[in-house]
């Protein structure tokens, strides 16, 4: 690791909160465990394929490239590459951290809202 381990851990925690929020959202939408597993797979596959992990985002058609910004894994991969490979600091990662924070906020808000409706 070329960058700061505490920074990497803190930003990993942010991504973890986002992933947990997404899991909560799926669990409030799905009525059965099978539906929840299917939804998780439907979220996982595009996340891996479109985040830049498998295929370079720069080579994607423009509409798909723009859609990748709605995927939290996209931001986390850039954060990982920045800290681990380039030794980037928080200032260098600010756009990616901001994007991940926005995704986390939106997903958590939707999850909490769905959860409250389900409880009531």
N, C-alpha and C positions, 0 to 999 in steps of 0.2 A: 504494500500500500504506500503510494507516494504522498498521499494527503493526510489530513487529520482524522485519526480514528474516532475521537469524540464527535466530530462533525458528521462523519459517516453514520455513526450510531444514532445521533439525533435525527438525521434526515431519514434513516431507515425506520425509526419510530413513527415519523410522520406518515410514511408510506404504509406502515403496519396499521395505523389508525384508519387510513383510507381503505385498506383491504378489509378490515373488520367492519367498517361501515357498509361496504359493498355486500359483504356476507349477511349483515343484518337486513339490508334492503331486499336481498334475494329471499331470505327466510320469511320476511313479511309478505312478500308477493306470492310465493309458492304455497300451495295448499297441502301438498304431500311431500314426502322426502324424495320421491322419484322426480317430481317437478323441480325441486331445489337442486338436485344433482344435475339435471338436464340444463337448468339455467346457469349453473356454475360452469359447466362445460361450454355453453354458448358464450359466456363471458371470457373464459380462459383462452379459448382458441384465437379469437380475434385479437385479444390482448397480446398474446405471444407473437402472432404472425404480423401484426400491424405496428407493433411498438418500435421496431427497428432491431429487435433481438435476432430475428431470422433473416429478414430482408432489409436492405438499407432503405430508410425512409426517403432519401433523396432521389431514389430511382422509381418511386411510386407515382402514379398519375396524380395530378394536382388535387382532385376532389378527395381521393383517398388520403393523400398526404395531409390535407387540412383536417380530415376526420381523425387522424392519429392524435391530434392535440386534445381530443376528448377522452383519451385513454391514459389513466394514471401511470401505467407501467412505462409509457414513453418518457415521462419526466423522470421517473426513478432510474431508468437505464442511463439517461444522460448524467444524472447525479452520480451514479456508480462509476461510469466511465471517467467523469471529471475528477472525482476524488481518488480513485484507485489508479488510473492510468496517467493522468496529467498532474495530479497533486493540486487540483483546483481548491480555492478557498470559497467562503460563502459569497463573497462579492462576485466571483466568476460564475457561480451557480445560481445567482439571484433570479434570472428568468425561469429557470427550471424549478427552483424551490417555490417561486410564486405560482407557477402553473399547478404544481402538486398541491399546494395549499388551497388553491381555488377548487380543484377537483375534490379534495378532502372535505372542504366546507360544503360544497353542493351535495355530495353523496351523503354526508352525515345529516345534513338538514332534511334531505328526502327520506332517509332511514328513520330518523326520529319522528318525522311527521307521519309516515306510514305506521310506525310502531304505536304511536299515540292513538291513531284511528282504530287500530286493531284492538287495543286494550279497551277503548271506550265502547 
